[in-house]
Amino acid sequence: MTAGQIADCILFAVEQPEGMDINHLRMRPTGQVD
């Protein structure tokens, strides 16, 4: 992942409700990159 993609992933995670599964948040950007 590029620095920009990592930043987008962090921003995406921060914007989600606290109850969200962190593993799920990590999976989504990876799927988009592939």
Protein Blocks (a to p, Z undefined) as FASTA:
>chain_A
ZZklmmmmmmmmmmpcfkbcfklmmmmmmmmmZZ
